[in-house]
Amino acid sequence: MPLPEQLHRFWIALDDLVADVLPTTWGAVVTDARFPDVWDTNYARVDVASAVSLARIEADLLPGLRRAGIHVEHVVSFHHEAHGDLLADLSSRGHRISWDLAMVLDGSPGAAGAVQEGVAVEELHPGEELWVAAAGSMRDVFAIEPAAAVEQLLTLERAVLAPAGKRWFAVRGEDGTPVSLGTLLVLDGTGYIDNVATDPAARGRGYASAIVTRIGQEARRAGAAGPFLLCDPGAPPTVRFYERLGFAPAGFLASTKGTTPAA
């Protein structure tokens, strides 16, 4: 199942917003020396729906990574069905292959009634409270490492994504601090949901359901396509969670990550 073109266009717009982008015959080399530990700002974006060799990609990619001081080779395929040989070559070199399931809201937000009544969702505006909560979710829920990556991601959020209109939504716990989060970013007319995370001690109360439903409503009000999100296809409970909220599978994104070969 190929990825929807709207999601692909969102990704291209995000790269153009965040990083330095060098167009190639097969896609683009994306780099940003400010964020050396954020792999999604330093990678090869393989856009073409036809076979492309690893040698062709690395001829463009590796010089860009070395100029930016990046020591991890990250390749993302938007047409995995055409890139079997490329993925196999990277895997044989020891790269780890990951799969993301793209899902799109194809019904009314929360249409299946999976939202807990009485859960108050509020929008958090950029400021100390938001960034403390975001850092906590990166460390404690997503287990992002090293610590430098968390700081770089926070800088990316504060300096680039928030000014571009990225919005954060939250549910507060009994002590008044945010315990569940989620975000919406609209680029090139397409909405994207990300950063959905709930403190382990606050799970099972419908907080994430309420946040995702609210984000879906906000995206629809903005007239955005989708919204889309990515989740782990190897986690069926997560997939079913989003399906109950009106989302449907829309295709797969393949990526690999490993050390760069010696110069």
C-alpha contacts under 8 A as a table, 3 or more apart, distances in Angstrom:
res1	aa1	res2	aa2	distance
1	M	250	A	7.15
1	M	251	G	4.89
1	M	252	F	6.91
2	P	78	F	7.70
2	P	79	H	6.28
2	P	81	E	7.71
2	P	250	A	7.74
2	P	251	G	5.40
2	P	252	F	6.99
3	L	7	L	7.04
3	L	8	H	7.12
3	L	78	F	6.78
3	L	79	H	7.39
3	L	102	A	7.39
3	L	250	A	6.25
3	L	251	G	4.70
3	L	252	F	6.36
3	L	253	L	7.37
4	P	7	L	5.57
4	P	8	H	6.63
4	P	250	A	6.81
4	P	251	G	7.34
5	E	8	H	4.98
5	E	9	R	6.13
6	Q	9	R	5.14
6	Q	10	F	6.25
6	Q	190	T	6.30
6	Q	225	A	7.13
7	L	10	F	4.99
7	L	11	W	6.34
7	L	190	T	6.97
7	L	228	F	7.03
8	H	11	W	5.15
8	H	12	I	6.37
8	H	78	F	7.44
9	R	12	I	5.10
9	R	13	A	6.17
9	R	188	D	6.95
10	F	13	A	5.11
10	F	14	L	6.10
10	F	186	V	7.99
10	F	187	L	5.71
10	F	188	D	6.03
10	F	189	G	7.90
10	F	190	T	6.03
10	F	191	G	7.91
11	W	14	L	4.99
11	W	15	D	6.25
12	I	15	D	5.21
12	I	16	D	6.27
13	A	16	D	5.06
13	A	17	L	6.18
13	A	187	L	6.37
13	A	188	D	6.57
14	L	17	L	5.04
14	L	18	V	6.10
14	L	187	L	7.11
15	D	18	V	5.22
15	D	19	A	5.61
15	D	20	D	7.62
15	D	21	V	6.88
15	D	30	V	6.94
15	D	41	T	7.32
16	D	19	A	6.05
16	D	20	D	6.99
16	D	21	V	6.36
17	L	160	V	7.67
18	V	32	D	7.98
18	V	41	T	7.25
18	V	156	L	7.93
18	V	160	V	6.63
18	V	161	L	7.83
19	A	30	V	6.30
19	A	31	T	5.75
19	A	32	D	5.14
19	A	41	T	6.18
20	D	30	V	5.74
20	D	31	T	5.31
20	D	32	D	5.95
21	V	28	A	6.34
21	V	29	V	5.78
21	V	30	V	4.67
21	V	31	T	6.66
22	L	28	A	5.39
22	L	29	V	5.05
22	L	30	V	6.46
23	P	27	G	6.04
23	P	28	A	4.31
23	P	29	V	6.49
24	T	27	G	5.14
24	T	28	A	5.06
24	T	29	V	7.19
24	T	60	D	7.50
25	T	28	A	7.86
26	W	46	V	5.81
26	W	47	D	6.04
26	W	48	V	5.43
26	W	52	V	7.13
26	W	57	I	7.55
27	G	44	A	7.53
27	G	45	R	5.52
27	G	46	V	4.75
27	G	47	D	4.58
27	G	48	V	6.38
28	A	44	A	6.01
28	A	45	R	5.24
28	A	46	V	6.79
28	A	47	D	7.69
29	V	42	N	7.73
29	V	43	Y	6.14
29	V	44	A	4.83
29	V	45	R	6.38
29	V	60	D	7.06
29	V	61	L	5.70
29	V	64	G	7.06
30	V	41	T	6.20
30	V	42	N	5.23
30	V	43	Y	5.29
30	V	44	A	6.19
30	V	45	R	7.23
31	T	41	T	5.63
31	T	42	N	4.19
31	T	43	Y	6.54
31	T	64	G	6.90
31	T	65	L	6.74
31	T	68	A	6.68
32	D	35	F	5.83
32	D	36	P	7.02
32	D	41	T	5.96
32	D	42	N	6.13
32	D	68	A	6.53
33	A	36	P	5.56
33	A	68	A	4.71
33	A	69	G	6.64
33	A	70	I	7.50
34	R	152	Q	7.63
35	F	38	V	5.40
35	F	41	T	7.00
35	F	149	A	7.65
35	F	152	Q	5.61
35	F	153	L	7.64
36	P	39	W	7.25
36	P	42	N	7.30
36	P	68	A	7.73
36	P	69	G	7.15
36	P	70	I	5.74
37	D	146	P	7.85
37	D	148	A	7.04
37	D	149	A	5.08
37	D	152	Q	7.36
38	V	41	T	5.81
38	V	42	N	6.98
38	V	149	A	6.09
38	V	152	Q	7.16
38	V	153	L	7.02
39	W	42	N	5.11
39	W	43	Y	6.54
39	W	72	V	7.63
39	W	74	H	6.62
40	D	43	Y	6.36
40	D	74	H	7.94
42	N	65	L	7.13
42	N	70	I	7.41
42	N	74	H	7.09
43	Y	61	L	7.58
43	Y	65	L	7.92
43	Y	73	E	6.64
43	Y	74	H	4.73
43	Y	75	V	5.60
43	Y	76	V	7.25
44	A	57	I	7.54
44	A	61	L	6.35
44	A	74	H	6.32
44	A	75	V	4.69
44	A	76	V	6.07
45	R	75	V	6.33
45	R	76	V	5.15
45	R	77	S	6.43
45	R	78	F	7.65
46	V	75	V	7.32
46	V	76	V	5.97
46	V	77	S	4.91
46	V	78	F	6.19
46	V	79	H	7.71
47	D	77	S	6.76
47	D	78	F	5.67
47	D	79	H	6.98
48	V	51	A	7.82
48	V	78	F	7.73
48	V	79	H	7.00
49	A	78	F	7.84
49	A	79	H	5.39
49	A	82	A	5.92
50	S	79	H	7.88
50	S	82	A	5.29
50	S	83	H	7.18
51	A	82	A	5.45
51	A	83	H	5.52
51	A	85	D	7.81
51	A	86	L	7.77
52	V	56	R	6.90
52	V	57	I	7.46
52	V	83	H	6.96
52	V	86	L	6.88
53	S	56	R	5.27
53	S	57	I	6.53
53	S	85	D	7.69
53	S	86	L	5.94
54	L	57	I	5.14
54	L	58	E	6.05
54	L	86	L	5.72
54	L	89	D	7.11
54	L	90	L	7.61
55	A	58	E	5.19
55	A	59	A	6.09
56	R	59	A	5.31
56	R	60	D	7.03
57	I	60	D	5.56
57	I	61	L	5.92
58	E	61	L	4.67
58	E	62	L	5.29
59	A	62	L	6.34
59	A	63	P	7.32
60	D	63	P	6.37
60	D	64	G	6.98
61	L	64	G	5.38
61	L	65	L	6.30
62	L	65	L	5.08
62	L	66	R	6.12
62	L	73	E	7.94
62	L	260	T	7.57
63	P	66	R	5.15
63	P	67	R	6.14
64	G	67	R	5.17
64	G	68	A	6.33
65	L	68	A	5.16
65	L	69	G	6.10
65	L	70	I	4.98
65	L	71	H	7.15
65	L	73	E	7.83
66	R	69	G	4.92
66	R	70	I	5.83
66	R	71	H	7.38
67	R	70	I	7.75
70	I	73	E	7.90
71	H	259	T	6.14
71	H	260	T	5.63
72	V	257	K	6.87
72	V	258	G	5.70
72	V	259	T	4.59
72	V	260	T	5.35
73	E	256	T	7.96
73	E	257	K	5.65
73	E	258	G	5.34
73	E	259	T	5.56
73	E	260	T	5.02
74	H	255	S	7.13
74	H	256	T	5.64
74	H	257	K	4.50
74	H	258	G	6.70
75	V	255	S	5.46
75	V	256	T	5.28
75	V	257	K	6.62
76	V	253	L	7.36
76	V	254	A	5.89
76	V	255	S	4.24
76	V	256	T	6.60
77	S	80	H	5.50
77	S	83	H	7.32
77	S	253	L	6.26
77	S	254	A	5.21
77	S	255	S	6.00
78	F	252	F	7.89
78	F	253	L	5.67
78	F	254	A	6.92
79	H	82	A	5.72
79	H	83	H	6.67
79	H	253	L	7.49
80	H	83	H	4.92
80	H	84	G	6.49
80	H	252	F	7.67
80	H	253	L	6.94
80	H	254	A	6.03
81	E	84	G	6.45
83	H	86	L	5.17
83	H	87	L	6.20
84	G	87	L	5.26
84	G	88	A	6.07
85	D	88	A	4.98
85	D	89	D	6.07
86	L	89	D	5.18
86	L	90	L	6.34
87	L	90	L	5.18
87	L	91	S	6.05
87	L	97	I	7.59
87	L	256	T	7.47
88	A	91	S	4.99
88	A	92	S	6.08
89	D	92	S	5.18
89	D	93	R	6.49
90	L	93	R	5.16
90	L	94	G	6.73
90	L	95	H	5.50
90	L	256	T	7.19
91	S	94	G	5.13
91	S	95	H	4.76
91	S	96	R	6.36
91	S	97	I	6.76
91	S	256	T	7.74
92	S	95	H	7.17
94	G	258	G	6.75
95	H	256	T	5.83
95	H	257	K	5.18
95	H	258	G	4.46
95	H	259	T	7.62
96	R	256	T	5.35
96	R	257	K	5.42
96	R	258	G	6.53
97	I	254	A	7.09
97	I	255	S	5.71
97	I	256	T	4.40
97	I	257	K	6.83
98	S	254	A	5.91
98	S	255	S	5.29
98	S	256	T	6.09
99	W	232	D	7.02
99	W	233	P	7.12
99	W	252	F	6.67
99	W	253	L	5.76
99	W	254	A	4.80
99	W	255	S	6.50
100	D	230	L	5.83
100	D	231	C	5.63
100	D	232	D	5.37
100	D	233	P	6.30
100	D	252	F	5.66
100	D	253	L	5.11
100	D	254	A	6.55
101	L	230	L	5.45
101	L	231	C	5.29
101	L	232	D	6.03
101	L	233	P	5.45
101	L	249	P	6.82
101	L	250	A	7.38
101	L	251	G	6.06
101	L	252	F	4.76
101	L	253	L	6.51
102	A	228	F	6.77
102	A	229	L	5.75
102	A	230	L	4.59
102	A	231	C	6.64
102	A	249	P	6.01
102	A	250	A	5.27
102	A	251	G	5.32
102	A	252	F	5.78
102	A	253	L	7.15
103	M	228	F	5.56
103	M	229	L	5.43
103	M	230	L	6.21
103	M	231	C	7.64
103	M	247	F	5.87
103	M	248	A	5.23
103	M	249	P	4.43
103	M	250	A	5.05
103	M	251	G	7.33
104	V	226	G	5.49
104	V	227	P	5.80
104	V	228	F	4.44
104	V	229	L	6.61
104	V	247	F	5.12
104	V	248	A	5.46
104	V	249	P	6.56
104	V	250	A	6.22
105	L	108	S	7.55
105	L	109	P	7.23
105	L	216	G	7.45
105	L	226	G	5.66
105	L	227	P	5.76
105	L	228	F	6.58
105	L	246	G	5.58
105	L	247	F	4.17
105	L	248	A	6.40
106	D	226	G	7.47
106	D	246	G	6.09
106	D	247	F	5.73
106	D	248	A	6.40
107	G	111	A	6.77
107	G	246	G	5.00
107	G	247	F	7.01
108	S	111	A	5.02
108	S	246	G	6.22
109	P	213	T	5.04
109	P	214	R	7.57
109	P	216	G	5.50
109	P	217	Q	6.16
109	P	245	L	6.07
109	P	246	G	5.87
110	G	113	G	5.74
110	G	114	A	6.18
110	G	115	V	6.33
110	G	209	S	7.66
110	G	213	T	5.28
110	G	244	R	7.17
110	G	245	L	4.29
110	G	246	G	5.96
111	A	114	A	7.65
111	A	244	R	7.66
111	A	245	L	6.16
111	A	246	G	5.95
112	A	244	R	5.45
112	A	245	L	5.97
112	A	246	G	6.73
113	G	244	R	7.66
113	G	245	L	7.56
114	A	206	G	7.80
114	A	209	S	6.74
114	A	244	R	6.17
114	A	245	L	6.33
115	V	206	G	5.95
115	V	209	S	5.33
115	V	210	A	5.40
115	V	213	T	7.59
115	V	245	L	7.96
116	Q	119	V	6.22
116	Q	205	R	7.04
116	Q	206	G	4.91
116	Q	207	Y	7.43
116	Q	209	S	7.40
116	Q	210	A	6.77
119	V	171	V	7.42
119	V	206	G	7.39
119	V	207	Y	6.62
119	V	210	A	6.60
120	A	171	V	6.20
120	A	172	R	7.96
120	A	210	A	7.88
121	V	169	F	6.61
121	V	170	A	5.59
121	V	171	V	5.06
121	V	210	A	6.82
121	V	211	I	6.14
121	V	214	R	7.32
122	E	169	F	5.61
122	E	170	A	5.49
122	E	171	V	6.52
123	E	167	R	7.31
123	E	168	W	5.83
123	E	169	F	4.33
123	E	170	A	6.25
124	L	130	L	6.28
124	L	167	R	7.58
124	L	168	W	5.48
124	L	169	F	5.63
124	L	170	A	6.64
125	H	130	L	6.88
125	H	167	R	7.49
125	H	168	W	7.01
126	P	129	E	7.98
126	P	130	L	5.99
126	P	131	W	7.34
126	P	158	R	7.47
126	P	162	A	7.17
127	G	130	L	5.50
127	G	131	W	6.38
128	E	131	W	5.26
128	E	132	V	6.07
129	E	132	V	5.33
129	E	133	A	6.25
130	L	133	A	5.20
130	L	134	A	6.03
131	W	134	A	4.93
131	W	135	A	5.99
131	W	154	L	7.06
132	V	135	A	5.22
132	V	136	G	6.21
133	A	136	G	5.10
133	A	137	S	6.32
133	A	178	P	6.45
133	A	179	V	7.77
134	A	137	S	5.22
134	A	138	M	6.27
134	A	154	L	7.75
134	A	181	L	7.91
135	A	138	M	5.11
135	A	139	R	6.26
135	A	150	V	6.63
135	A	151	E	7.97
135	A	154	L	7.04
136	G	139	R	5.24
136	G	140	D	5.72
136	G	141	V	7.63
137	S	140	D	5.26
137	S	141	V	4.99
137	S	142	F	6.41
137	S	197	A	6.45
137	S	198	T	7.56
137	S	199	D	7.32
138	M	141	V	5.95
138	M	142	F	5.00
138	M	143	A	6.06
138	M	144	I	5.67
138	M	150	V	6.64
139	R	142	F	6.02
139	R	143	A	4.68
139	R	144	I	5.43
139	R	145	E	7.54
139	R	150	V	7.27
140	D	143	A	5.43
140	D	199	D	7.75
141	V	197	A	6.52
141	V	198	T	7.26
141	V	199	D	6.75
141	V	200	P	7.60
142	F	197	A	7.87
144	I	147	A	7.50
144	I	149	A	7.03
144	I	150	V	6.62
145	E	148	A	7.39
145	E	149	A	6.07
145	E	150	V	7.07
146	P	149	A	5.41
146	P	150	V	7.15
147	A	150	V	5.30
147	A	151	E	6.64
148	A	151	E	5.15
148	A	152	Q	6.14
149	A	152	Q	5.01
149	A	153	L	6.05
150	V	153	L	5.10
150	V	154	L	6.20
151	E	154	L	5.12
151	E	155	T	6.24
152	Q	155	T	5.05
152	Q	156	L	6.19
153	L	156	L	4.94
153	L	157	E	6.16
154	L	157	E	4.99
154	L	158	R	6.08
155	T	158	R	5.16
155	T	159	A	5.72
155	T	160	V	7.79
156	L	159	A	5.44
156	L	160	V	5.37
156	L	161	L	6.42
157	E	160	V	5.76
157	E	161	L	4.82
157	E	162	A	5.75
158	R	161	L	6.44
158	R	162	A	5.55
158	R	163	P	7.46
159	A	162	A	6.74
159	A	163	P	6.79
160	V	163	P	5.72
160	V	164	A	6.37
161	L	164	A	4.96
161	L	165	G	6.51
161	L	166	K	5.52
162	A	165	G	5.24
162	A	166	K	4.84
162	A	167	R	7.03
163	P	166	K	7.28
165	G	185	L	6.52
165	G	186	V	7.42
166	K	183	T	6.92
166	K	184	L	5.80
166	K	185	L	4.52
166	K	186	V	7.29
167	R	183	T	5.45
167	R	184	L	5.24
167	R	185	L	6.42
168	W	181	L	6.97
168	W	182	G	5.84
168	W	183	T	4.46
168	W	184	L	6.68
169	F	181	L	5.65
169	F	182	G	5.34
169	F	183	T	6.03
169	F	211	I	6.53
169	F	215	I	7.66
170	A	178	P	5.93
170	A	179	V	7.23
170	A	180	S	5.42
170	A	181	L	4.53
170	A	182	G	6.61
170	A	211	I	6.69
171	V	178	P	5.61
171	V	179	V	6.10
171	V	180	S	5.26
171	V	181	L	6.82
171	V	207	Y	6.36
171	V	211	I	7.42
172	R	175	D	7.61
172	R	176	G	5.26
172	R	177	T	5.16
172	R	178	P	4.16
172	R	179	V	5.48
172	R	180	S	7.03
173	G	176	G	5.28
173	G	177	T	5.67
173	G	178	P	6.09
173	G	179	V	5.61
173	G	202	A	7.48
174	E	177	T	7.59
178	P	181	L	7.28
179	V	198	T	5.78
179	V	199	D	5.38
179	V	202	A	6.70
180	S	196	V	7.49
180	S	197	A	5.64
180	S	198	T	4.09
180	S	199	D	6.26
180	S	202	A	7.81
180	S	207	Y	6.31
180	S	208	A	6.36
180	S	211	I	7.92
181	L	195	N	6.77
181	L	196	V	5.45
181	L	197	A	5.36
181	L	198	T	6.39
181	L	208	A	7.27
181	L	211	I	7.09
182	G	193	I	7.13
182	G	194	D	6.05
182	G	195	N	5.04
182	G	196	V	4.15
182	G	197	A	6.59
182	G	208	A	7.72
182	G	211	I	6.32
182	G	212	V	6.87
182	G	215	I	7.77
183	T	193	I	5.56
183	T	194	D	5.19
183	T	195	N	5.83
183	T	196	V	6.92
183	T	215	I	7.23
184	L	191	G	6.65
184	L	192	Y	5.65
184	L	193	I	4.85
184	L	194	D	6.59
184	L	215	I	6.34
184	L	219	A	7.50
185	L	191	G	5.75
185	L	192	Y	5.35
185	L	193	I	6.77
186	V	189	G	6.17
186	V	190	T	5.31
186	V	191	G	4.32
186	V	192	Y	6.28
186	V	219	A	7.73
186	V	224	A	6.85
187	L	190	T	5.43
187	L	191	G	6.68
189	G	223	G	7.53
189	G	224	A	5.05
189	G	225	A	6.13
190	T	224	A	4.89
190	T	225	A	4.51
190	T	226	G	6.26
190	T	227	P	6.56
190	T	228	F	8.00
191	G	219	A	6.03
191	G	224	A	5.37
191	G	225	A	5.92
191	G	226	G	5.74
191	G	227	P	4.30
191	G	228	F	6.25
192	Y	226	G	7.45
192	Y	227	P	5.19
192	Y	228	F	4.86
192	Y	229	L	5.75
193	I	196	V	7.70
193	I	212	V	7.84
193	I	215	I	7.40
193	I	227	P	6.66
193	I	228	F	6.12
193	I	229	L	5.09
194	D	229	L	6.49
194	D	230	L	7.79
196	V	208	A	6.96
196	V	212	V	7.74
197	A	208	A	7.12
198	T	202	A	6.55
198	T	203	R	6.26
198	T	207	Y	7.49
198	T	208	A	6.64
199	D	202	A	5.37
199	D	203	R	6.62
200	P	203	R	5.47
202	A	205	R	6.80
203	R	206	G	7.40
203	R	207	Y	7.33
204	G	207	Y	7.69
206	G	209	S	5.19
206	G	210	A	6.17
207	Y	210	A	5.22
207	Y	211	I	6.28
208	A	211	I	5.03
208	A	212	V	6.08
209	S	212	V	5.32
209	S	213	T	6.07
209	S	245	L	7.19
210	A	213	T	5.17
210	A	214	R	6.12
211	I	214	R	5.10
211	I	215	I	6.16
212	V	215	I	5.04
212	V	216	G	6.12
212	V	245	L	7.86
213	T	216	G	5.07
213	T	217	Q	6.29
213	T	245	L	6.89
214	R	217	Q	5.08
214	R	218	E	6.24
215	I	218	E	5.00
215	I	219	A	6.14
216	G	219	A	5.14
216	G	220	R	6.26
216	G	227	P	6.59
217	Q	220	R	5.15
217	Q	221	R	6.19
218	E	221	R	5.04
218	E	222	A	6.24
219	A	222	A	5.06
219	A	223	G	6.43
219	A	224	A	5.50
219	A	225	A	7.86
219	A	226	G	7.75
219	A	227	P	6.40
220	R	223	G	5.06
220	R	224	A	5.90
220	R	225	A	7.79
220	R	227	P	7.94
221	R	224	A	7.69
224	A	227	P	6.86
231	C	238	T	7.32
231	C	239	V	7.06
232	D	235	A	5.53
232	D	238	T	7.46
232	D	239	V	7.55
233	P	236	P	6.56
233	P	239	V	6.86
235	A	238	T	5.53
235	A	239	V	6.59
236	P	239	V	5.00
236	P	240	R	6.10
237	P	240	R	5.10
237	P	241	F	6.05
238	T	241	F	4.96
238	T	242	Y	6.51
239	V	242	Y	5.41
239	V	243	E	6.24
240	R	243	E	4.86
240	R	244	R	6.15
241	F	244	R	5.36
241	F	245	L	6.74
242	Y	245	L	5.05
242	Y	246	G	6.63
242	Y	247	F	5.43
242	Y	248	A	7.75
243	E	246	G	5.23
243	E	247	F	4.65
243	E	248	A	5.89
244	R	247	F	7.19
